[in-house]
Amino acid sequence: MWVFTNKGFVSIVQHNTKKNTFIVRARFEEHIKNLFPDANVLKTPDADYRFRAFISKQIVSKVIASNIDNIDYGNFKNSIDSRPYHDACINVWGDMYRAQQRFYD
C-alpha cells in the first residue's frame, strides 16, 4: 500500500516471514521517522526503496489511523511543508489527473 501523508510517503508491505510485521519502505529516511519516530530505519542502497523499517502491524495501523483522525486541512498539497516532497506530490496529482482524463474522455 502506498500512503501519502503531509509528513511523508511510505510503501507498506507484508513481511515475507513474520505475519504480524510490516515492512515500511521510503525514498527518504525522514519520511519513516516523521511517521514512526521510534523506528529503527535501515539504509538499503541496493533496493528500490533506500530506507526501510520492520514495524508491527498494530503500530502501523495505529499511526495511519491517527494521521487520518488528525486531518485538519482542506487541501492536502498545501499542507506539505517540504518543497521537494510537495513538488513530487504535485507530479503524482498530475499523473492521476491525466489518467482520469484518459479514462473518462
A tleap script that builds the chain and sets N, CA, C and O, in Angstrom:
source leaprc.protein.ff14SB
mol = sequence {
  NMET TRP VAL PHE THR ASN LYS GLY PHE VAL
  SER ILE VAL GLN HIE ASN THR LYS LYS ASN
  THR PHE ILE VAL ARG ALA ARG PHE GLU GLU
  HIE ILE LYS ASN LEU PHE PRO ASP ALA ASN
  VAL LEU LYS THR PRO ASP ALA ASP TYR ARG
  PHE ARG ALA PHE ILE SER LYS GLN ILE VAL
  SER LYS VAL ILE ALA SER ASN ILE ASP ASN
  ILE ASP TYR GLY ASN PHE LYS ASN SER ILE
  ASP SER ARG PRO TYR HIE ASP ALA CYS ILE
  ASN VAL TRP GLY ASP MET TYR ARG ALA GLN
  GLN ARG PHE TYR CASP
}
set mol.1.N position { 0.847 -1.175 0.000 }
set mol.1.CA position { 0.000 0.000 0.000 }
set mol.1.C position { 0.887 1.231 0.000 }
set mol.1.O position { 1.837 1.320 0.777 }
set mol.2.N position { 0.588 2.140 -0.837 }
set mol.2.CA position { 1.259 3.436 -0.815 }
set mol.2.C position { 0.448 4.371 0.065 }
set mol.2.O position { -0.776 4.438 -0.045 }
set mol.3.N position { 1.134 5.087 0.934 }
set mol.3.CA position { 0.477 6.035 1.827 }
set mol.3.C position { 1.174 7.384 1.689 }
set mol.3.O position { 2.373 7.511 1.935 }
set mol.4.N position { 0.401 8.376 1.293 }
set mol.4.CA position { 0.889 9.747 1.222 }
set mol.4.C position { 0.273 10.518 2.381 }
set mol.4.O position { -0.951 10.609 2.482 }
set mol.5.N position { 1.095 11.065 3.245 }
set mol.5.CA position { 0.620 11.977 4.278 }
set mol.5.C position { 1.376 13.287 4.066 }
set mol.5.O position { 2.299 13.354 3.254 }
set mol.6.N position { 0.986 14.308 4.787 }
set mol.6.CA position { 1.732 15.549 4.652 }
set mol.6.C position { 3.081 15.478 5.381 }
set mol.6.O position { 3.863 16.428 5.347 }
set mol.7.N position { 3.340 14.350 6.036 }
set mol.7.CA position { 4.631 14.122 6.707 }
set mol.7.C position { 5.560 13.245 5.877 }
set mol.7.O position { 6.747 13.132 6.185 }
set mol.8.N position { 5.031 12.626 4.829 }
set mol.8.CA position { 5.872 11.785 4.002 }
set mol.8.C position { 5.108 10.713 3.261 }
set mol.8.O position { 3.918 10.492 3.484 }
set mol.9.N position { 5.837 10.049 2.365 }
set mol.9.CA position { 5.310 8.957 1.547 }
set mol.9.C position { 6.006 7.665 1.954 }
set mol.9.O position { 7.234 7.605 2.018 }
set mol.10.N position { 5.211 6.628 2.228 }
set mol.10.CA position { 5.760 5.311 2.539 }
set mol.10.C position { 5.026 4.245 1.745 }
set mol.10.O position { 3.870 4.408 1.355 }
set mol.11.N position { 5.727 3.167 1.522 }
set mol.11.CA position { 5.153 1.975 0.918 }
set mol.11.C position { 5.141 0.910 2.006 }
set mol.11.O position { 6.173 0.618 2.611 }
set mol.12.N position { 3.978 0.336 2.248 }
set mol.12.CA position { 3.830 -0.638 3.330 }
set mol.12.C position { 3.484 -1.993 2.717 }
set mol.12.O position { 2.512 -2.128 1.973 }
set mol.13.N position { 4.308 -3.000 3.048 }
set mol.13.CA position { 4.089 -4.349 2.535 }
set mol.13.C position { 4.224 -5.362 3.665 }
set mol.13.O position { 4.805 -5.081 4.712 }
set mol.14.N position { 3.682 -6.523 3.428 }
set mol.14.CA position { 3.764 -7.621 4.388 }
set mol.14.C position { 5.193 -8.160 4.454 }
set mol.14.O position { 5.835 -8.349 3.421 }
set mol.15.N position { 5.685 -8.407 5.659 }
set mol.15.CA position { 6.978 -9.081 5.820 }
set mol.15.C position { 6.812 -10.505 5.311 }
set mol.15.O position { 5.769 -11.122 5.530 }
set mol.16.N position { 7.816 -11.028 4.642 }
set mol.16.CA position { 7.657 -12.336 3.999 }
set mol.16.C position { 7.665 -13.521 4.962 }
set mol.16.O position { 7.227 -14.605 4.574 }
set mol.17.N position { 8.140 -13.368 6.192 }
set mol.17.CA position { 8.132 -14.496 7.130 }
set mol.17.C position { 7.469 -14.184 8.467 }
set mol.17.O position { 7.157 -15.104 9.222 }
set mol.18.N position { 7.251 -12.929 8.772 }
set mol.18.CA position { 6.649 -12.542 10.058 }
set mol.18.C position { 5.260 -11.977 9.812 }
set mol.18.O position { 5.116 -10.842 9.359 }
set mol.19.N position { 4.236 -12.773 10.112 }
set mol.19.CA position { 2.871 -12.384 9.741 }
set mol.19.C position { 2.348 -11.156 10.475 }
set mol.19.O position { 1.397 -10.528 10.009 }
set mol.20.N position { 2.935 -10.802 11.593 }
set mol.20.CA position { 2.477 -9.632 12.351 }
set mol.20.C position { 3.357 -8.402 12.140 }
set mol.20.O position { 3.310 -7.448 12.916 }
set mol.21.N position { 4.161 -8.443 11.074 }
set mol.21.CA position { 5.098 -7.358 10.814 }
set mol.21.C position { 4.936 -6.829 9.399 }
set mol.21.O position { 4.798 -7.586 8.438 }
set mol.22.N position { 4.956 -5.500 9.301 }
set mol.22.CA position { 5.002 -4.840 8.008 }
set mol.22.C position { 6.425 -4.347 7.751 }
set mol.22.O position { 7.182 -4.070 8.681 }
set mol.23.N position { 6.767 -4.245 6.477 }
set mol.23.CA position { 7.975 -3.540 6.083 }
set mol.23.C position { 7.510 -2.179 5.577 }
set mol.23.O position { 6.765 -2.083 4.601 }
set mol.24.N position { 7.956 -1.146 6.250 }
set mol.24.CA position { 7.619 0.223 5.861 }
set mol.24.C position { 8.828 0.754 5.113 }
set mol.24.O position { 9.919 0.867 5.671 }
set mol.25.N position { 8.621 1.077 3.845 }
set mol.25.CA position { 9.728 1.499 2.978 }
set mol.25.C position { 9.519 2.947 2.552 }
set mol.25.O position { 8.389 3.426 2.457 }
set mol.26.N position { 10.631 3.635 2.298 }
set mol.26.CA position { 10.536 5.039 1.891 }
set mol.26.C position { 11.732 5.419 1.040 }
set mol.26.O position { 12.787 4.787 1.098 }
set mol.27.N position { 11.547 6.453 0.258 }
set mol.27.CA position { 12.633 7.023 -0.527 }
set mol.27.C position { 13.529 7.904 0.341 }
set mol.27.O position { 14.714 8.074 0.058 }
set mol.28.N position { 12.945 8.457 1.397 }
set mol.28.CA position { 13.650 9.382 2.284 }
set mol.28.C position { 13.521 8.896 3.717 }
set mol.28.O position { 12.419 8.596 4.178 }
set mol.29.N position { 14.642 8.819 4.422 }
set mol.29.CA position { 14.641 8.325 5.799 }
set mol.29.C position { 13.670 9.107 6.682 }
set mol.29.O position { 12.955 8.529 7.500 }
set mol.30.N position { 13.655 10.439 6.502 }
set mol.30.CA position { 12.812 11.253 7.383 }
set mol.30.C position { 11.323 10.962 7.199 }
set mol.30.O position { 10.538 11.226 8.109 }
set mol.31.N position { 10.917 10.430 6.058 }
set mol.31.CA position { 9.505 10.104 5.890 }
set mol.31.C position { 9.097 8.976 6.831 }
set mol.31.O position { 7.997 8.998 7.382 }
set mol.32.N position { 9.964 8.000 7.019 }
set mol.32.CA position { 9.664 6.952 8.007 }
set mol.32.C position { 9.736 7.532 9.406 }
set mol.32.O position { 8.851 7.288 10.227 }
set mol.33.N position { 10.785 8.299 9.686 }
set mol.33.CA position { 10.961 8.856 11.035 }
set mol.33.C position { 9.857 9.849 11.397 }
set mol.33.O position { 9.466 9.940 12.560 }
set mol.34.N position { 9.354 10.593 10.413 }
set mol.34.CA position { 8.256 11.525 10.690 }
set mol.34.C position { 7.005 10.781 11.148 }
set mol.34.O position { 6.281 11.254 12.024 }
set mol.35.N position { 6.758 9.630 10.561 }
set mol.35.CA position { 5.565 8.860 10.890 }
set mol.35.C position { 5.790 7.890 12.050 }
set mol.35.O position { 4.886 7.649 12.850 }
set mol.36.N position { 6.986 7.343 12.133 }
set mol.36.CA position { 7.313 6.331 13.135 }
set mol.36.C position { 8.620 6.730 13.835 }
set mol.36.O position { 9.668 6.149 13.553 }
set mol.37.N position { 8.569 7.711 14.739 }
set mol.37.CA position { 9.789 8.261 15.334 }
set mol.37.C position { 10.676 7.237 16.051 }
set mol.37.O position { 11.891 7.421 16.131 }
set mol.38.N position { 10.086 6.177 16.564 }
set mol.38.CA position { 10.858 5.178 17.306 }
set mol.38.C position { 11.389 4.048 16.427 }
set mol.38.O position { 12.042 3.132 16.925 }
set mol.39.N position { 11.116 4.106 15.144 }
set mol.39.CA position { 11.511 3.024 14.242 }
set mol.39.C position { 13.028 2.970 14.065 }
set mol.39.O position { 13.711 3.994 14.052 }
set mol.40.N position { 13.521 1.764 13.932 }
set mol.40.CA position { 14.914 1.546 13.567 }
set mol.40.C position { 14.966 1.504 12.043 }
set mol.40.O position { 14.593 0.501 11.435 }
set mol.41.N position { 15.424 2.581 11.432 }
set mol.41.CA position { 15.420 2.702 9.974 }
set mol.41.C position { 16.739 2.173 9.428 }
set mol.41.O position { 17.818 2.589 9.850 }
set mol.42.N position { 16.631 1.252 8.485 }
set mol.42.CA position { 17.800 0.668 7.841 }
set mol.42.C position { 18.007 1.299 6.474 }
set mol.42.O position { 17.047 1.553 5.746 }
set mol.43.N position { 19.249 1.548 6.135 }
set mol.43.CA position { 19.582 2.058 4.799 }
set mol.43.C position { 19.835 0.857 3.901 }
set mol.43.O position { 20.650 -0.008 4.222 }
set mol.44.N position { 19.135 0.808 2.777 }
set mol.44.CA position { 19.248 -0.312 1.841 }
set mol.44.C position { 19.510 0.254 0.442 }
set mol.44.O position { 18.611 0.280 -0.398 }
set mol.45.N position { 20.745 0.706 0.196 }
set mol.45.CA position { 21.040 1.426 -1.053 }
set mol.45.C position { 20.874 0.601 -2.324 }
set mol.45.O position { 20.707 1.174 -3.401 }
set mol.46.N position { 20.915 -0.718 -2.234 }
set mol.46.CA position { 20.764 -1.544 -3.429 }
set mol.46.C position { 19.313 -1.932 -3.706 }
set mol.46.O position { 19.031 -2.580 -4.713 }
set mol.47.N position { 18.394 -1.545 -2.829 }
set mol.47.CA position { 16.974 -1.858 -3.007 }
set mol.47.C position { 16.271 -0.681 -3.685 }
set mol.47.O position { 16.801 0.429 -3.726 }
set mol.48.N position { 15.082 -0.935 -4.210 }
set mol.48.CA position { 14.364 0.154 -4.886 }
set mol.48.C position { 13.973 1.266 -3.918 }
set mol.48.O position { 13.982 2.437 -4.298 }
set mol.49.N position { 13.631 0.928 -2.682 }
set mol.49.CA position { 13.408 1.937 -1.641 }
set mol.49.C position { 14.675 1.969 -0.793 }
set mol.49.O position { 15.085 0.946 -0.245 }
set mol.50.N position { 15.285 3.126 -0.685 }
set mol.50.CA position { 16.582 3.237 0.002 }
set mol.50.C position { 16.488 2.999 1.504 }
set mol.50.O position { 17.474 2.609 2.129 }
set mol.51.N position { 15.302 3.230 2.100 }
set mol.51.CA position { 15.148 3.100 3.544 }
set mol.51.C position { 13.972 2.193 3.871 }
set mol.51.O position { 12.974 2.158 3.152 }
set mol.52.N position { 14.112 1.452 4.984 }
set mol.52.CA position { 13.032 0.570 5.420 }
set mol.52.C position { 13.104 0.337 6.908 }
set mol.52.O position { 14.150 0.483 7.541 }
set mol.53.N position { 11.957 -0.030 7.445 }
set mol.53.CA position { 11.860 -0.373 8.865 }
set mol.53.C position { 10.872 -1.525 8.993 }
set mol.53.O position { 9.910 -1.629 8.232 }
set mol.54.N position { 11.130 -2.379 9.963 }
set mol.54.CA position { 10.252 -3.506 10.240 }
set mol.54.C position { 9.436 -3.134 11.472 }
set mol.54.O position { 9.977 -2.994 12.569 }
set mol.55.N position { 8.124 -2.976 11.278 }
set mol.55.CA position { 7.262 -2.427 12.324 }
set mol.55.C position { 6.027 -3.316 12.465 }
set mol.55.O position { 5.482 -3.806 11.476 }
set mol.56.N position { 5.602 -3.512 13.701 }
set mol.56.CA position { 4.426 -4.364 13.931 }
set mol.56.C position { 3.198 -3.789 13.225 }
set mol.56.O position { 3.043 -2.575 13.091 }
set mol.57.N position { 2.347 -4.687 12.785 }
set mol.57.CA position { 1.110 -4.260 12.120 }
set mol.57.C position { 0.274 -3.380 13.036 }
set mol.57.O position { -0.358 -2.426 12.583 }
set mol.58.N position { 0.273 -3.700 14.321 }
set mol.58.CA position { -0.520 -2.931 15.273 }
set mol.58.C position { -0.066 -1.477 15.330 }
set mol.58.O position { -0.894 -0.566 15.329 }
set mol.59.N position { 1.236 -1.259 15.377 }
set mol.59.CA position { 1.760 0.113 15.428 }
set mol.59.C position { 1.473 0.844 14.126 }
set mol.59.O position { 1.033 1.994 14.143 }
set mol.60.N position { 1.718 0.184 12.993 }
set mol.60.CA position { 1.465 0.829 11.701 }
set mol.60.C position { -0.004 1.221 11.588 }
set mol.60.O position { -0.324 2.333 11.168 }
set mol.61.N position { -0.884 0.319 11.958 }
set mol.61.CA position { -2.322 0.606 11.884 }
set mol.61.C position { -2.706 1.792 12.754 }
set mol.61.O position { -3.480 2.650 12.330 }
set mol.62.N position { -2.168 1.846 13.971 }
set mol.62.CA position { -2.469 2.965 14.878 }
set mol.62.C position { -1.969 4.292 14.311 }
set mol.62.O position { -2.676 5.300 14.359 }
set mol.63.N position { -0.759 4.287 13.781 }
set mol.63.CA position { -0.183 5.529 13.254 }
set mol.63.C position { -0.966 6.023 12.042 }
set mol.63.O position { -1.265 7.213 11.938 }
set mol.64.N position { -1.296 5.120 11.131 }
set mol.64.CA position { -2.056 5.528 9.937 }
set mol.64.C position { -3.438 6.034 10.341 }
set mol.64.O position { -3.897 7.052 9.824 }
set mol.65.N position { -4.106 5.334 11.259 }
set mol.65.CA position { -5.424 5.776 11.732 }
set mol.65.C position { -5.325 7.141 12.411 }
set mol.65.O position { -6.195 7.991 12.220 }
set mol.66.N position { -4.289 7.354 13.191 }
set mol.66.CA position { -4.106 8.635 13.866 }
set mol.66.C position { -3.916 9.765 12.862 }
set mol.66.O position { -4.442 10.862 13.049 }
set mol.67.N position { -3.167 9.499 11.801 }
set mol.67.CA position { -2.989 10.513 10.758 }
set mol.67.C position { -4.317 10.862 10.110 }
set mol.67.O position { -4.574 12.028 9.811 }
set mol.68.N position { -5.147 9.884 9.894 }
set mol.68.CA position { -6.473 10.139 9.324 }
set mol.68.C position { -7.323 10.947 10.300 }
set mol.68.O position { -7.963 11.927 9.917 }
set mol.69.N position { -7.322 10.525 11.570 }
set mol.69.CA position { -8.119 11.216 12.580 }
set mol.69.C position { -7.700 12.671 12.767 }
set mol.69.O position { -8.515 13.504 13.162 }
set mol.70.N position { -6.437 12.983 12.487 }
set mol.70.CA position { -5.917 14.324 12.743 }
set mol.70.C position { -5.855 15.214 11.509 }
set mol.70.O position { -5.203 16.258 11.538 }
set mol.71.N position { -6.510 14.827 10.444 }
set mol.71.CA position { -6.545 15.703 9.268 }
set mol.71.C position { -7.268 16.994 9.654 }
set mol.71.O position { -8.405 16.970 10.125 }
set mol.72.N position { -6.589 18.112 9.447 }
set mol.72.CA position { -7.174 19.404 9.811 }
set mol.72.C position { -7.044 20.425 8.678 }
set mol.72.O position { -7.159 21.630 8.901 }
set mol.73.N position { -6.807 19.937 7.483 }
set mol.73.CA position { -6.592 20.822 6.339 }
set mol.73.C position { -7.659 20.565 5.280 }
set mol.73.O position { -8.254 19.489 5.220 }
set mol.74.N position { -7.886 21.569 4.454 }
set mol.74.CA position { -8.844 21.450 3.369 }
set mol.74.C position { -8.197 21.166 2.028 }
set mol.74.O position { -8.887 20.892 1.046 }
set mol.75.N position { -6.862 21.232 1.983 }
set mol.75.CA position { -6.136 20.959 0.749 }
set mol.75.C position { -4.849 20.223 1.115 }
set mol.75.O position { -3.963 20.788 1.756 }
set mol.76.N position { -4.754 18.956 0.701 }
set mol.76.CA position { -3.608 18.126 1.061 }
set mol.76.C position { -2.295 18.723 0.579 }
set mol.76.O position { -1.356 18.872 1.360 }
set mol.77.N position { -2.225 19.064 -0.696 }
set mol.77.CA position { -0.961 19.547 -1.266 }
set mol.77.C position { -0.455 20.782 -0.523 }
set mol.77.O position { 0.744 20.911 -0.277 }
set mol.78.N position { -1.361 21.683 -0.166 }
set mol.78.CA position { -0.954 22.913 0.522 }
set mol.78.C position { -0.529 22.669 1.972 }
set mol.78.O position { 0.038 23.558 2.608 }
set mol.79.N position { -0.800 21.476 2.497 }
set mol.79.CA position { -0.432 21.181 3.890 }
set mol.79.C position { 0.978 20.615 4.012 }
set mol.79.O position { 1.443 20.357 5.122 }
set mol.80.N position { 1.666 20.419 2.886 }
set mol.80.CA position { 3.006 19.826 2.891 }
set mol.80.C position { 4.050 20.934 3.026 }
set mol.80.O position { 4.093 21.859 2.215 }
set mol.81.N position { 4.891 20.830 4.058 }
set mol.81.CA position { 5.911 21.854 4.312 }
set mol.81.C position { 7.151 21.704 3.443 }
set mol.81.O position { 7.752 22.704 3.049 }
set mol.82.N position { 7.538 20.485 3.143 }
set mol.82.CA position { 8.771 20.246 2.383 }
set mol.82.C position { 8.533 20.528 0.904 }
set mol.82.O position { 7.694 19.879 0.278 }
set mol.83.N position { 9.260 21.484 0.340 }
set mol.83.CA position { 9.081 21.847 -1.075 }
set mol.83.C position { 9.369 20.674 -2.016 }
set mol.83.O position { 8.579 20.442 -2.931 }
set mol.84.N position { 10.469 19.919 -1.835 }
set mol.84.CA position { 10.712 18.791 -2.756 }
set mol.84.C position { 9.599 17.733 -2.691 }
set mol.84.O position { 9.181 17.200 -3.719 }
set mol.85.N position { 9.129 17.440 -1.485 }
set mol.85.CA position { 8.051 16.456 -1.336 }
set mol.85.C position { 6.746 17.013 -1.908 }
set mol.85.O position { 6.005 16.294 -2.578 }
set mol.86.N position { 6.467 18.278 -1.646 }
set mol.86.CA position { 5.288 18.940 -2.211 }
set mol.86.C position { 5.292 18.813 -3.728 }
set mol.86.O position { 4.282 18.444 -4.328 }
set mol.87.N position { 6.438 19.121 -4.350 }
set mol.87.CA position { 6.533 19.075 -5.804 }
set mol.87.C position { 6.347 17.653 -6.335 }
set mol.87.O position { 5.736 17.453 -7.385 }
set mol.88.N position { 6.875 16.668 -5.608 }
set mol.88.CA position { 6.679 15.271 -6.007 }
set mol.88.C position { 5.192 14.908 -5.939 }
set mol.88.O position { 4.677 14.219 -6.820 }
set mol.89.N position { 4.510 15.370 -4.895 }
set mol.89.CA position { 3.070 15.092 -4.771 }
set mol.89.C position { 2.282 15.781 -5.882 }
set mol.89.O position { 1.303 15.225 -6.380 }
set mol.90.N position { 2.690 16.969 -6.270 }
set mol.90.CA position { 2.051 17.656 -7.397 }
set mol.90.C position { 2.188 16.803 -8.657 }
set mol.90.O position { 1.242 16.686 -9.437 }
set mol.91.N position { 3.361 16.211 -8.855 }
set mol.91.CA position { 3.561 15.342 -10.022 }
set mol.91.C position { 2.643 14.129 -9.980 }
set mol.91.O position { 2.070 13.753 -11.002 }
set mol.92.N position { 2.496 13.512 -8.811 }
set mol.92.CA position { 1.589 12.373 -8.675 }
set mol.92.C position { 0.155 12.826 -8.955 }
set mol.92.O position { -0.585 12.161 -9.680 }
set mol.93.N position { -0.225 13.960 -8.374 }
set mol.93.CA position { -1.569 14.505 -8.609 }
set mol.93.C position { -1.808 14.678 -10.108 }
set mol.93.O position { -2.860 14.297 -10.621 }
set mol.94.N position { -0.830 15.253 -10.807 }
set mol.94.CA position { -0.959 15.486 -12.246 }
set mol.94.C position { -1.074 14.188 -13.026 }
set mol.94.O position { -1.893 14.080 -13.938 }
set mol.95.N position { -0.261 13.208 -12.675 }
set mol.95.CA position { -0.335 11.912 -13.357 }
set mol.95.C position { -1.706 11.267 -13.164 }
set mol.95.O position { -2.276 10.721 -14.109 }
set mol.96.N position { -2.232 11.331 -11.947 }
set mol.96.CA position { -3.551 10.733 -11.688 }
set mol.96.C position { -4.661 11.530 -12.374 }
set mol.96.O position { -5.647 10.952 -12.832 }
set mol.97.N position { -4.505 12.840 -12.446 }
set mol.97.CA position { -5.480 13.662 -13.163 }
set mol.97.C position { -5.510 13.282 -14.645 }
set mol.97.O position { -6.581 13.121 -15.230 }
set mol.98.N position { -4.333 13.142 -15.242 }
set mol.98.CA position { -4.271 12.766 -16.652 }
set mol.98.C position { -4.824 11.353 -16.861 }
set mol.98.O position { -5.468 11.100 -17.879 }
set mol.99.N position { -4.596 10.452 -15.950 }
set mol.99.CA position { -5.171 9.097 -16.068 }
set mol.99.C position { -6.696 9.180 -16.019 }
set mol.99.O position { -7.382 8.493 -16.776 }
set mol.100.N position { -7.223 10.017 -15.133 }
set mol.100.CA position { -8.681 10.226 -15.052 }
set mol.100.C position { -9.222 10.748 -16.374 }
set mol.100.O position { -10.237 10.268 -16.878 }
set mol.101.N position { -8.527 11.743 -16.930 }
set mol.101.CA position { -8.976 12.318 -18.192 }
set mol.101.C position { -8.992 11.278 -19.315 }
set mol.101.O position { -9.945 11.211 -20.092 }
set mol.102.N position { -7.945 10.478 -19.396 }
set mol.102.CA position { -7.880 9.438 -20.433 }
set mol.102.C position { -8.981 8.410 -20.254 }
set mol.102.O position { -9.540 7.922 -21.236 }
set mol.103.N position { -9.293 8.081 -19.027 }
set mol.103.CA position { -10.304 7.064 -18.739 }
set mol.103.C position { -11.708 7.549 -19.098 }
set mol.103.O position { -12.500 6.799 -19.669 }
set mol.104.N position { -12.011 8.795 -18.765 }
set mol.104.CA position { -13.372 9.296 -18.938 }
set mol.104.C position { -13.588 10.073 -20.229 }
set mol.104.O position { -14.725 10.431 -20.536 }
set mol.105.N position { -12.548 10.343 -20.983 }
set mol.105.CA position { -12.725 11.068 -22.251 }
set mol.105.C position { -12.882 10.110 -23.411 }
set mol.105.O position { -13.041 10.542 -24.552 }
savepdb mol mol.pdb
quit
